[in-house]
Structures are given as C-alpha cells and as structure tokens.
C-alpha cells in the first residue's frame, strides 16, 4: 500500500486496529488512548471526536495539536523498517504510533514505554 493510500485511510478505521492489536495481548483501549494523547497532544475529548467524523489518517497527524518533542527518540523496527530511518516525515509520525502500540502489545506498561522516551 502506497503512502498516499495510508494517508487517506479514515482514522476511525485505523483506530480499532490499533486497539485490537493491544487488546489481543491483554492491554486496554485506555492505554492506547494514553499513547496517542502523549504522541499527538490531542485531549481525550478531541480524540473521541476524531472517531465520530471522517478524518484522514494523514490529517490526524498533520493537524495534531502538539506532536511530542520526545517522539524523535523512538527507535526500532516496524514492518521491517527502522522508524528512525524513514525519510517521509508523515509516514515516520504514523510509524512512531505503530511502534509505541507494538511495545504496548508486547506487554510493556504504558508508563515504562513513555518514560523510556523522556530521557
């Protein structure tokens, strides 16, 4: 799937996939929400609003209130690609979220995941 196709996907279609990935490993929707809020700066109310109307996944990140400055510290592999090596800025933002949800799904506690990137 090309980058433009990913950017045009509706956030309300992607979100359940993120939550489902975490829930399959015993994590919760609330933990996924906390990660999303940390990364993007959206409030819980704003996040829930994004699920009630059509919002392209690319626009979800483009219009984020305040992307966390510590997100650049996120490293590792998602879908066989190192997130720190992704050259397309918008795709890198998307992969940061994927990486954080992957860590959550691997059983790490949210506070440990986020604290790791505050150093």
C-alpha positions in Angstrom: 0.0 0.0 0.0 1.4 3.4 -1.0 1.9 6.2 1.4 -0.9 8.3 -0.1 -3.3 5.4 0.4 -2.3 5.2 4.1 -2.7 8.9 4.5 -6.2 8.8 3.0 -7.4 6.0 5.3 -10.0 7.1 7.7 -8.7 7.4 11.3 -11.9 5.8 12.6 -11.0 2.7 10.6 -7.3 2.6 11.8 -8.0 3.2 15.4 -9.9 -0.1 16.1 -7.0 -1.9 14.5 -4.6 -0.3 17.0 -6.9 -1.0 19.9 -7.5 -4.6 18.8 -3.7 -5.3 18.5 -3.3 -4.2 22.1 -6.3 -5.9 23.4 -5.3 -9.2 21.9 -2.3 -9.1 24.2 -4.3 -8.1 27.3 -3.8 -4.4 27.1 -6.6 -1.8 27.0 -8.2 0.8 24.8 -7.4 3.4 27.6 -3.7 2.5 27.3 -3.8 3.0 23.5 -5.6 6.3 24.0 -2.9 7.4 26.5 -0.2 6.7 24.0 -2.0 8.5 21.2 -2.5 11.6 23.5 1.1 11.6 24.5 2.3 11.4 20.9 -0.1 13.9 19.4 -1.2 16.3 22.1 -4.9 15.6 21.4 -7.2 15.6 24.5 -9.4 12.6 25.1 -12.4 14.6 24.0 -10.6 15.6 20.8 -9.6 12.0 20.2 -13.1 10.8 20.6 -14.3 13.5 18.3 -12.0 12.3 15.6 -13.7 8.9 15.7 -17.1 10.4 15.1 -16.4 12.2 11.9 -14.3 11.4 8.8 -10.7 12.3 9.4 -7.9 11.1 7.0 -5.1 9.4 8.9 -2.6 11.8 7.4 -4.7 14.8 8.6 -4.9 13.3 12.0 -1.2 13.7 12.3 -0.9 16.9 10.2 -3.4 18.6 12.5 -2.1 17.2 15.8 -2.2 20.0 18.4 1.3 19.3 19.7 3.5 16.4 18.5 5.6 15.3 21.4 9.1 16.6 21.1 10.4 13.3 22.5 8.9 11.3 19.7 12.2 11.6 17.8 13.8 9.3 20.4 11.5 6.4 19.3 13.6 3.8 17.6 13.2 0.3 16.4 11.7 -1.7 13.6 8.1 -1.6 12.4 7.0 -3.6 9.4 10.7 -4.4 8.7 11.7 -0.8 8.6 13.6 1.2 11.2 11.4 4.1 12.2 14.4 6.4 12.7 15.4 5.8 9.0 12.0 6.7 7.5 12.6 9.7 5.3 9.0 10.7 4.7 8.1 12.8 7.7 4.3 12.0 7.8 5.0 8.3 7.4 7.5 8.5 10.2 4.9 10.0 12.5 2.5 7.2 11.7 5.2 4.6 12.3 6.0 6.2 15.7 2.5 5.4 16.8 2.8 1.9 15.4 6.0 1.3 17.3 4.5 2.5 20.6 1.4 0.3 20.2 3.8 -2.6 19.3 5.6 -2.1 22.6 2.3 -2.0 24.5 1.2 -5.2 22.8 4.5 -6.8 23.8 3.4 -6.4 27.4 5.2 -3.2 28.4 3.4 -0.9 30.7 2.4 2.5 29.3 4.4 4.5 31.9 7.5 2.5 31.1 7.1 2.9 27.4 6.6 6.7 27.7 9.2 7.2 30.4 11.8 5.5 28.1 11.4 8.3 25.6 11.6 11.1 28.2 15.3 10.6 28.9 
